[in-house]
Amino acid sequence: MTRRRLLLGLAALVAVVLVAAGAVVTTRLVSRPSPGPVAGPGTPSPSTAAPTTPAPVTSSPTPPPGADLKGPLNLLLVGVDTRISVPGWEPHADSVLVLHVPAGLDRAYLFSLPRDLVVDIPAYPKAGYRGGRTKLTHAMSYGSRVPGDKKHPSTAQGYELLRTTVSRYTGLRIDAGAVITFGGFDKLVDTLGGVDLYVDQRVASIHRRPDGRYRDRAGSTYTGPQMVYQPGNRHLTGWQALDYARQRYTAGGDYTRQRHQQQLIRALARKILDQGLARDPDRVEQVVAALGKTLVYVGGGRRLVDFAYALGGLPPEKFVLVGLPGDGVGSGASYRGEQLRPVGRQFLAALRGGGADDFLAAHPTLRVKN
């Protein structure tokens, strides 16, 4: 299989957290015709060749990719605020989501960590970072620094430090993940023809006008007409979906934004499956071409096709969206960031111990609806 065909599942990786990717890759693997024998000089054509006795089968069938992946699996998805027009701009982890798939690979739990979560970020000599206690979002930017080359930060390095930080905080081993820029997400949604989403509260955009143009900005203040997303069932284009999922200066703050991002991922999963993307190779190729370099896949030594095939039987309705409540650390001018409430940390412990279902049954408000 060519490198391009291996990449065909990347778009679905981000959109449905490797859930629909399994269906895409599986379909292509099982439907791709096996190459026949290549005729060389003097070799009779199939219509004229003398009949031959089939050779006995002496070896067992090759196992499918990812056959040895049994779970539990933990996948890290990162939305990065990159401003490629600004030389040396360091990527910031604007969205940090973790997908936990228990042993058996028959269900999954998706939760977000606040970008401003106060955590211990370990030293990272590769970037010249000595370590410290600060906001989670900075793990991506500090790790991306390339000593002696400030103009070309490394997103892959930033992901590596962020992955280590998330793993230490949650106690979960991170098996694979992906980083997508805002521009990549915008393209993904448009390539899929938009997305249908239930808007659960009024959201006024800080960044965009109703016609999609960016609002005027003077310093940190935005001016001009605002795009407003009213409650109800809505069809969103790429820029609208991205804009809606970015807003954190609204009722509920960053925790509301986390919920909206999770809901958007689930809506994209339904979109991909409903339109039969997994059975339409041409549409898959369009999605991949649209993303280009806006997506970085990090597999920890495993190919994307391994994870995709292993999770191919997991439909979107089998993964649970979980909201972890938190509180601010400090107050007023001394605000330092966010911390998870005890119930959020207890959920992580239950997840590690295999008791997530029982814990959520006892704490139903942690389940994100819609």
C-alpha positions as CSV (number, residue, x, y, z in Angstrom):
1,M,0.0,0.0,0.0
2,T,1.4,3.4,-1.0
3,R,2.1,6.1,1.5
4,R,-0.8,8.2,0.2
5,R,-3.2,5.3,0.8
6,L,-1.9,4.9,4.3
7,L,-2.6,8.6,4.8
8,L,-6.2,8.4,3.7
9,G,-7.4,7.7,7.2
10,L,-5.8,10.8,8.7
11,A,-8.7,13.1,8.2
12,A,-11.0,10.7,9.9
13,L,-8.5,10.3,12.7
14,V,-9.0,13.9,13.7
15,A,-12.7,14.1,12.9
16,V,-13.9,11.0,14.6
17,V,-10.9,10.2,16.8
18,L,-9.8,7.2,14.9
19,V,-13.3,5.7,15.0
20,A,-14.4,6.2,11.4
21,A,-10.8,5.9,10.3
22,G,-11.1,2.2,11.0
23,A,-14.0,1.8,8.7
24,V,-12.3,3.8,6.0
25,V,-9.0,1.8,6.1
26,T,-10.8,-1.5,6.6
27,T,-13.0,-0.9,3.5
28,R,-10.0,-0.1,1.4
29,L,-8.0,-3.1,2.6
30,V,-10.7,-5.6,2.0
31,S,-12.0,-4.1,-1.3
32,R,-8.6,-3.5,-2.9
33,P,-8.2,-6.2,-5.7
34,S,-5.2,-8.5,-5.2
35,P,-2.6,-8.1,-8.0
36,G,-2.4,-11.0,-10.4
37,P,0.7,-12.5,-11.8
38,V,2.8,-10.2,-14.0
39,A,3.4,-11.7,-17.4
40,G,7.0,-11.5,-18.6
41,P,8.5,-12.2,-22.1
42,G,7.4,-15.5,-23.4
43,T,4.8,-16.0,-20.7
44,P,1.5,-17.3,-22.1
45,S,-1.5,-15.0,-21.5
46,P,-4.3,-16.2,-19.2
47,S,-6.4,-17.3,-22.2
48,T,-3.7,-19.5,-23.7
49,A,-1.7,-20.7,-20.7
50,A,-1.8,-24.4,-20.1
51,P,-3.7,-25.5,-17.0
52,T,-1.6,-25.9,-13.9
53,T,-2.1,-27.6,-10.6
54,P,-2.5,-25.1,-7.8
55,A,0.4,-25.1,-5.4
56,P,-0.4,-26.3,-1.8
57,V,-0.9,-23.7,0.8
58,T,2.0,-24.0,3.2
59,S,1.8,-20.8,5.3
60,S,-0.9,-19.2,7.4
61,P,-2.8,-16.1,6.3
62,T,-1.1,-12.8,7.2
63,P,-2.8,-11.2,10.2
64,P,-4.6,-7.9,9.6
65,P,-2.8,-4.7,10.6
66,G,-3.3,-3.9,14.3
67,A,-4.4,-7.4,15.1
68,D,-2.1,-7.3,18.2
69,L,-3.7,-4.1,19.6
70,K,-6.0,-5.2,22.3
71,G,-6.3,-2.2,24.5
72,P,-6.5,-0.3,26.6
73,L,-5.5,2.5,24.2
74,N,-5.1,6.2,24.8
75,L,-5.1,8.7,21.9
76,L,-4.2,12.4,22.3
77,L,-5.8,14.9,20.0
78,V,-4.4,18.5,19.9
79,G,-5.8,21.6,18.3
80,V,-3.0,24.1,17.8
81,D,-3.2,27.9,17.4
82,T,-0.5,28.4,14.9
83,R,0.0,31.8,13.2
84,I,2.2,30.8,10.3
85,S,2.3,34.3,9.0
86,V,4.2,35.4,12.1
87,P,7.9,34.3,12.0
88,G,8.9,32.3,15.0
89,W,5.3,32.0,16.4
90,E,5.3,29.1,18.8
91,P,2.3,26.7,18.6
92,H,0.0,26.8,21.5
93,A,-2.2,23.8,22.5
94,D,-5.6,25.5,22.3
95,S,-7.5,22.2,22.6
96,V,-6.4,19.1,24.4
97,L,-8.6,15.9,24.1
98,V,-7.9,12.4,25.2
99,L,-9.7,9.3,23.9
100,H,-9.5,6.2,26.2
101,V,-10.5,2.9,24.6
102,P,-10.6,0.0,27.2
103,A,-9.5,-3.5,26.7
104,G,-11.9,-5.2,24.2
105,L,-12.0,-2.0,22.0
106,D,-15.8,-2.0,22.2
107,R,-16.3,1.5,23.7
108,A,-14.5,4.7,24.3
109,Y,-14.5,7.8,26.5
110,L,-13.6,11.2,25.2
111,F,-12.6,14.0,27.6
112,S,-10.9,17.4,27.5
113,L,-8.3,18.9,29.7
114,P,-8.4,22.7,30.2
115,R,-5.8,24.5,28.2
116,D,-5.0,26.6,31.3
117,L,-4.8,23.5,33.6
118,V,-1.9,24.1,36.0
119,V,0.4,21.1,35.7
120,D,4.0,20.1,36.2
121,I,5.8,20.2,32.9
122,P,9.0,18.1,32.9
123,A,12.3,19.3,31.7
124,Y,12.9,18.9,28.0
125,P,16.6,19.2,27.1
126,K,15.9,19.0,23.3
127,A,14.2,22.4,23.5
128,G,16.3,23.8,26.3
129,Y,13.4,23.8,28.7
130,R,14.2,23.2,32.4
131,G,10.7,22.3,33.5
132,G,8.3,24.1,35.7
133,R,4.7,24.3,37.0
134,T,2.5,26.3,34.7
135,K,-0.4,26.1,32.2
136,L,-0.8,23.0,30.1
137,T,-1.0,24.9,26.9
138,H,2.6,26.0,27.4
139,A,3.9,22.5,27.1
140,M,3.4,22.6,23.4
141,S,5.0,26.0,22.9
142,Y,8.0,25.4,25.3
143,G,8.6,22.0,23.7
144,S,8.5,23.4,20.1
145,R,11.5,25.6,20.6
146,V,14.5,24.7,18.5
147,P,17.8,26.0,20.0
148,G,19.6,28.3,17.6
149,D,16.6,28.5,15.2
150,K,13.8,30.7,16.7
151,K,12.1,31.1,13.3
152,H,11.3,27.5,12.8
153,P,9.6,25.9,15.9
154,S,8.9,22.2,15.8
155,T,5.3,21.1,16.3
156,A,6.4,17.5,16.6
157,Q,8.7,18.4,19.5
158,G,5.9,20.4,21.1
159,Y,3.6,17.4,20.9
160,E,6.2,15.2,22.5
161,L,6.5,17.4,25.6
162,L,2.7,17.8,25.7
163,R,2.2,14.1,25.5
164,T,4.6,13.4,28.3
165,T,2.9,16.1,30.4
166,V,-0.6,14.8,29.8
167,S,0.6,11.2,30.5
168,R,2.1,12.1,33.8
169,Y,-1.0,14.2,34.9
170,T,-3.6,11.6,33.9
171,G,-1.6,8.4,34.7
172,L,-2.5,7.2,31.2
173,R,0.1,5.9,28.6
174,I,-0.4,7.8,25.4
175,D,-0.2,5.4,22.4
176,A,-0.8,7.7,19.5
177,G,-2.1,11.1,18.6
178,A,-2.5,13.9,16.1
179,V,-2.1,17.7,15.9
180,I,-4.3,19.8,13.6
181,T,-4.1,23.5,13.0
182,F,-7.2,25.7,12.9
183,G,-6.8,26.0,9.1
184,G,-6.8,22.2,8.8
185,F,-10.0,21.8,10.8
186,D,-11.7,24.5,8.7
187,K,-10.7,22.6,5.5
188,L,-11.8,19.3,6.9
189,V,-15.4,20.4,7.7
190,D,-15.8,22.2,4.3
191,T,-14.5,19.1,2.5
192,L,-17.2,17.1,4.2
193,G,-19.9,19.5,3.1
194,G,-20.3,21.2,6.5
195,V,-21.6,19.6,9.7
196,D,-25.0,19.5,11.5
197,L,-24.8,20.4,15.1
198,Y,-27.2,21.1,18.0
199,V,-26.1,24.5,19.5
200,D,-27.0,24.2,23.2
201,Q,-26.6,27.8,24.2
202,R,-26.2,31.3,22.7
203,V,-22.6,31.9,21.6
204,A,-21.4,35.3,20.4
205,S,-18.2,35.2,18.4
206,I,-15.2,37.2,19.5
207,H,-13.4,36.7,16.2
208,R,-15.8,36.7,13.3
209,R,-18.4,38.9,11.6
210,P,-21.7,37.4,10.4
211,D,-20.3,37.2,6.9
212,G,-17.2,35.2,8.1
213,R,-14.7,38.1,7.8
214,Y,-12.5,38.7,10.8
215,R,-13.5,41.5,13.1
216,D,-11.3,44.6,13.4
217,R,-8.9,44.5,16.3
218,A,-7.1,47.2,18.2
219,G,-4.7,45.6,20.6
220,S,-6.7,43.0,22.5
221,T,-10.1,44.5,21.7
222,Y,-12.3,43.4,18.9
223,T,-14.8,45.7,17.3
224,G,-17.6,45.5,14.7
225,P,-20.6,43.2,14.1
226,Q,-20.4,39.7,15.7
227,M,-21.5,36.3,14.4
228,V,-24.0,34.9,16.9
229,Y,-24.8,31.2,17.1
230,Q,-28.4,30.8,18.4
231,P,-29.6,27.6,20.2
232,G,-31.1,24.9,18.0
233,N,-30.2,22.5,15.2
234,R,-27.7,24.3,12.9
235,H,-25.8,23.5,9.7
236,L,-22.3,24.9,10.1
237,T,-19.7,25.6,7.4
238,G,-16.0,25.1,8.1
239,W,-15.3,28.6,9.4
240,Q,-18.5,28.6,11.4
241,A,-17.8,25.2,13.1
242,L,-14.2,26.3,13.9
243,D,-15.3,29.6,15.2
244,Y,-18.1,28.2,17.3
245,A,-15.8,25.6,18.9
246,R,-13.1,28.2,19.7
247,Q,-15.3,30.5,21.8
248,R,-14.5,30.5,25.5
249,Y,-15.6,33.9,26.5
250,T,-19.1,32.8,27.0
251,A,-21.3,31.4,29.8
252,G,-19.3,28.5,31.3
253,G,-16.0,29.7,29.9
254,D,-13.4,27.2,28.7
255,Y,-15.5,24.3,30.1
256,T,-18.3,25.2,27.8
257,R,-15.8,25.3,24.9
258,Q,-14.5,21.9,25.8
259,R,-18.1,20.5,25.7
260,H,-18.7,22.2,22.3
261,Q,-15.5,20.7,20.9
262,Q,-16.5,17.2,22.0
263,Q,-20.0,17.6,20.5
264,L,-18.5,18.8,17.3
265,I,-16.2,15.7,17.0
266,R,-19.2,13.4,17.6
267,A,-21.2,15.3,14.9
268,L,-18.4,14.9,12.4
269,A,-18.3,11.2,13.2
270,R,-22.0,10.9,12.3
271,K,-21.4,13.0,9.2
272,I,-18.7,10.7,7.9
273,L,-20.6,7.5,8.6
274,D,-24.0,8.9,7.3
275,Q,-22.6,10.0,4.0
276,G,-20.8,6.6,3.5
277,L,-17.3,8.2,3.3
278,A,-15.7,4.9,4.2
279,R,-17.1,3.4,1.0
280,D,-16.2,6.3,-1.3
281,P,-12.4,6.3,-1.9
282,D,-12.6,9.4,-4.1
283,R,-14.2,11.4,-1.2
284,V,-11.6,10.2,1.2
285,E,-8.8,11.3,-1.2
286,Q,-10.4,14.8,-1.3
287,V,-10.4,15.0,2.5
288,V,-6.7,14.0,2.6
289,A,-5.8,16.4,-0.1
290,A,-7.6,19.3,1.6
291,L,-5.7,18.8,4.9
292,G,-2.2,18.6,3.4
293,K,0.4,19.6,6.0
294,T,-2.1,21.0,8.5
295,L,-2.2,17.6,10.2
296,V,0.6,15.8,12.0
297,Y,0.1,12.2,13.0
298,V,2.3,10.7,15.8
299,G,2.0,7.0,16.2
300,G,4.6,6.1,18.8
301,G,6.2,3.6,16.4
302,R,2.9,2.2,15.1
303,R,1.3,2.9,11.7
304,L,-2.0,4.7,11.5
305,V,-3.4,1.8,9.7
306,D,-2.8,-0.4,12.8
307,F,-4.9,1.8,15.1
308,A,-7.5,2.5,12.4
309,Y,-8.0,-1.2,11.7
310,A,-8.1,-2.1,15.4
311,L,-10.8,0.5,16.1
312,G,-12.8,-0.2,12.9
313,G,-15.7,-1.8,14.7
314,L,-16.3,1.1,17.1
315,P,-19.3,3.3,16.0
316,P,-19.6,6.9,17.2
317,E,-22.6,6.1,19.5
318,K,-20.3,3.8,21.5
319,F,-18.0,6.6,22.7
320,V,-19.1,8.6,25.7
321,L,-18.3,12.4,26.0
322,V,-17.2,13.3,29.5
323,G,-17.0,16.8,30.9
324,L,-14.5,17.2,33.8
325,P,-15.4,20.2,36.0
326,G,-12.8,22.5,37.3
327,D,-12.1,25.8,39.2
328,G,-9.8,28.7,38.9
329,V,-6.5,28.7,40.8
330,G,-5.9,32.1,42.4
331,S,-8.2,35.0,42.0
332,G,-8.2,38.5,40.4
333,A,-4.8,39.6,39.3
334,S,-3.3,36.5,40.9
335,Y,-5.1,34.1,38.6
336,R,-2.8,31.2,37.7
337,G,-5.0,28.9,35.7
338,E,-7.4,26.0,36.3
339,Q,-7.5,22.8,38.4
340,L,-9.9,19.8,38.1
341,R,-12.4,19.4,40.9
342,P,-12.0,16.2,43.0
343,V,-14.7,14.4,41.0
344,G,-12.7,15.0,37.8
345,R,-9.5,13.5,39.3
346,Q,-11.5,10.6,40.7
347,F,-12.8,9.9,37.2
348,L,-9.3,9.7,35.9
349,A,-8.5,7.2,38.6
350,A,-11.6,5.1,37.7
351,L,-10.6,5.2,34.1
352,R,-7.1,3.8,34.9
353,G,-8.7,1.1,37.1
354,G,-11.3,0.0,34.5
355,G,-14.3,1.3,36.4
356,A,-15.4,4.2,34.3
357,D,-18.8,2.9,33.6
358,D,-19.7,2.4,37.2
359,F,-18.2,5.8,38.1
360,L,-20.3,7.6,35.4
361,A,-23.4,5.7,36.6
362,A,-22.8,7.2,40.0
363,H,-22.0,10.7,38.6
364,P,-24.3,11.1,35.6
365,T,-23.8,14.8,35.4
366,L,-20.3,14.2,33.9
367,R,-21.8,12.8,30.7
368,V,-22.0,15.4,28.0
369,K,-25.3,15.3,26.1
370,N,-26.5,16.4,22.7
